[in-house]
Amino acid sequence: MRILIVKTSSLGDVIHNLPVITDIRRRWPDAAIDWCVEESFSAIPRLHPGVGRVLPVAVRRWRKQLFDGGTWSEMGALRRSLRERDYDVVLDTQGLFKSALIASQAIGLKLGYDAASAREPLAARFYDRHVTVSRALHAVVRNRELAAGALGYPLRGDPDYGIAAPAGHFDWLPRQVYVVFLTATSRDDKLWPEAHWITLGKHLATMGFKIVLPAGNPVERQRASRLAAAIPGALAAPAMRLPELATLLAGARAVVGVDTGLSHLAVALAVPTIALYTATDPGLTGVLGAGFHRNLGSKGRIPAVSAVIDELKTVLT
């Protein structure tokens, strides 16, 4: 069985799709599974031992450089890569026009959501066979239900993300038990107040935990530096790539994060995780896994520091 999975973005969505690989390999241990994914998230499928080839796409970058000759050259190279192998199944778990268009370039039976189930109904026109999956299910469950329905196997058990972080050691990180704060997200209305982070960090510092604050762009790094300066012993981490972030998260005693893909990565790595929601409802896209995880807050309801501390007692004491 040779299968191509198309799930390109975003980071959280890509992580939500990892249990599909575990499910398929449980049913067909010798299945050869390739994955087409946005280049900036290509490190995530590579963490799963059940994934063979990873085929990076650059839709986000191509849209900004559509009239550049190099863009068309890269798109042509992707099409050739997609057609290098004959697949028994090409499964689009994204359900968007862009992902369906990518899937259509590969050789093999195209499977995906029906028009009522897809996020963009037009995507269903590109598939040879369709699966109905309720849109009221959590994103992880939807992915698993789609794959099970398309490939004809029963679902069993909790989602198993099937990944492990690369082994590693950071010279800049003291050998002390630490908690990671994920303070950055894609929208300002998803942020947790800085005063809340400081109060939580000071409380954890009195318990003997070092607080580590990773960040990406300059605005995020400035925030991490401000918080680290206000929390005793806290450390603003240097710039890190996804594999390094996975290693950092995997070594933490716990992770507290806002609505961001890295919070989902922490859960996928079975690290105790508390996710904080201030502008979105976590019902369909909150963190979900087999280990300890909590979703606090919702749209217009900012989680209190005391609620986070109460939940952390379970894993820190």
Secondary structure as GFF3:
##gff-version 3
##sequence-region A 1 317
A	DSSP	beta_strand	2	6	.	.	.	ID=ss1
A	DSSP	alpha_helix	11	16	.	.	.	ID=ss2
A	DSSP	alpha_helix	18	27	.	.	.	ID=ss3
A	DSSP	beta_strand	32	38	.	.	.	ID=ss4
A	DSSP	three_ten_helix	39	41	.	.	.	ID=ss5
A	DSSP	alpha_helix	43	46	.	.	.	ID=ss6
A	DSSP	beta_strand	51	57	.	.	.	ID=ss7
A	DSSP	alpha_helix	59	64	.	.	.	ID=ss8
A	DSSP	alpha_helix	69	82	.	.	.	ID=ss9
A	DSSP	beta_strand	86	92	.	.	.	ID=ss10
A	DSSP	alpha_helix	97	104	.	.	.	ID=ss11
A	DSSP	beta_strand	107	113	.	.	.	ID=ss12
A	DSSP	three_ten_helix	121	126	.	.	.	ID=ss13
A	DSSP	beta_strand	129	131	.	.	.	ID=ss14
A	DSSP	alpha_helix	139	151	.	.	.	ID=ss15
A	DSSP	beta_strand	178	182	.	.	.	ID=ss16
A	DSSP	three_ten_helix	188	190	.	.	.	ID=ss17
A	DSSP	alpha_helix	194	206	.	.	.	ID=ss18
A	DSSP	beta_strand	210	213	.	.	.	ID=ss19
A	DSSP	alpha_helix	218	230	.	.	.	ID=ss20
A	DSSP	beta_strand	235	236	.	.	.	ID=ss21
A	DSSP	alpha_helix	242	250	.	.	.	ID=ss22
A	DSSP	beta_strand	254	258	.	.	.	ID=ss23
A	DSSP	alpha_helix	261	268	.	.	.	ID=ss24
A	DSSP	beta_strand	273	277	.	.	.	ID=ss25
A	DSSP	beta_strand	293	297	.	.	.	ID=ss26
A	DSSP	alpha_helix	305	316	.	.	.	ID=ss27
###
